[in-house]
Amino acid sequence: MGEAFVWMYRIETACRMQIDALSGGAALNPVSDATQKRTIEQGLKMYAPGGFIEAGLEWLALIRQLERASGTDYRN
């Protein structure tokens, strides 16, 4: 469940950034093909099984953030 939430959270954050960028009214600078390719390669290494960003750790961090914001211990 935690991993599914983290993926949804990442997608929602990316969509929010896209909407914010497009609604600002300023001209956007296109990202080069080389930059896009490099970013994809890095993401595949980071988020792949065995990569250094694990959804389980991110989920635990989000739970701690929830607990701080609500002032309660979510797990109890």
C-alpha positions as CSV (number, residue, x, y, z in Angstrom):
1,M,0.0,0.0,0.0
2,G,2.8,2.4,0.9
3,E,4.5,1.9,-2.5
4,A,1.3,2.5,-4.4
5,F,0.7,5.7,-2.5
6,V,4.2,6.9,-3.1
7,W,3.9,6.4,-6.9
8,M,0.5,8.2,-6.8
9,Y,2.0,11.0,-4.8
10,R,4.9,11.4,-7.2
11,I,2.6,11.5,-10.2
12,E,0.3,14.0,-8.5
13,T,3.2,16.2,-7.6
14,A,4.5,16.2,-11.2
15,C,1.1,17.1,-12.5
16,R,0.8,20.0,-10.1
17,M,4.2,21.3,-11.2
18,Q,3.1,21.0,-14.8
19,I,-0.1,22.9,-14.2
20,D,1.7,25.6,-12.2
21,A,4.3,26.0,-15.0
22,L,1.6,26.3,-17.7
23,S,-0.6,28.6,-15.8
24,G,2.1,31.2,-15.1
25,G,1.7,32.9,-18.4
26,A,5.4,33.1,-19.1
27,A,7.1,31.4,-22.0
28,L,8.5,28.0,-21.0
29,N,12.0,26.9,-22.1
30,P,11.8,23.5,-23.7
31,V,14.0,20.8,-22.3
32,S,16.6,19.4,-24.7
33,D,16.4,15.8,-25.9
34,A,19.7,15.1,-24.3
35,T,18.5,16.4,-20.9
36,Q,15.3,14.3,-21.2
37,K,17.3,11.2,-22.0
38,R,19.7,11.7,-19.1
39,T,16.8,12.4,-16.7
40,I,15.0,9.2,-17.7
41,E,18.3,7.2,-17.3
42,Q,18.8,8.6,-13.8
43,G,15.2,7.9,-12.8
44,L,15.4,4.3,-14.0
45,K,18.5,3.8,-11.9
46,M,17.1,5.6,-8.8
47,Y,13.6,4.0,-8.7
48,A,14.4,0.5,-10.0
49,P,14.5,-2.4,-7.7
50,G,17.8,-2.1,-5.9
51,G,18.0,1.6,-6.7
52,F,18.9,4.0,-3.9
53,I,15.4,5.5,-3.6
54,E,13.1,3.0,-2.1
55,A,9.3,3.7,-1.9
56,G,9.2,2.0,1.5
57,L,11.5,4.6,3.0
58,E,9.6,7.5,1.4
59,W,6.4,6.1,2.8
60,L,7.8,6.1,6.3
61,A,8.9,9.7,5.9
62,L,5.5,10.7,4.7
63,I,3.9,9.0,7.7
64,R,6.3,11.0,10.0
65,Q,5.3,14.2,8.2
66,L,1.6,13.3,8.7
67,E,2.2,12.7,12.4
68,R,4.0,16.1,12.9
69,A,1.3,18.0,11.0
70,S,-1.6,16.3,12.9
71,G,0.2,16.2,16.3
72,T,-0.8,12.5,16.7
73,D,0.9,9.2,16.5
74,Y,-0.7,7.7,13.4
75,R,0.6,4.2,14.1
76,N,-1.1,4.0,17.6
